[in-house]
Each structure stands twice: as structure tokens, then as C-alpha cells.
Amino acid sequence: MSRRFRLRPMVHEVEDGEVWAGVLPDGPILRLGGAAAPLLAVLAEQEDALDAAGIADRMRAEVEGMPEDAEHVIRGFLDQLADLGLVETVDDAPPDQENP
């Protein structure tokens, strides 16, 4: 089972390499650093949810010198963003359980 992620309805602004983000309609405004800007950009461009490997692949095309363990680091960061309410997870169900 692969966990995929997508943005929740939110607003975000990039300023000096940091991201200010808030969940709509009334979530707190949060400051995010590090890889938040390119990661949120990848998710914002996608209609469908992506897993950490798919996000890492897309980020490698944009960010030079990404580390070997990028997928693992991205997965941990996505879990943190989910805890903050900025992204939601979508679990893949086995085909026979999609429509019980």
C-alpha cells in the first residue's frame, strides 16, 4: 500500500526562500523553510495525489543536487505537513476493496 499526498485547500506565499502557508478557511499561518517551496509547487501542479517517490522525481527535475535519500526525507516532511493539516493523505486500497 502506497501513501499518496495532495494539498488541502490553502494559500501560500514564498518570500525570501521561506513559505508562509495557511489552510483555508481559517487555519493558522505557518512559516516553512527548507524544501517546502519546491515541494508545494510540485503538489500544486498536480490534479492527482502523488507518493513521495513521484514528488522526489519531479523535484529532481527542478532542484539541482538532491541527495540520494531525498524520497525518505520528503516522505518525513510530507508526514509533518499532514500533521499540520497542509496536505492530506490518500491510501491506495487493493482493487477488490475500492468499492465495497
Secondary structure, DSSP 8 states (H G I E B T S, - for coil): --EEEEE-SEEEEEETTEEEEEETTT--EEEE-TTHHHHHHHHHH-SS-EEHHHHHHHHHHHSTT--TTHHHHHHHHHHHHHHHTSEEEEE---GGGS--
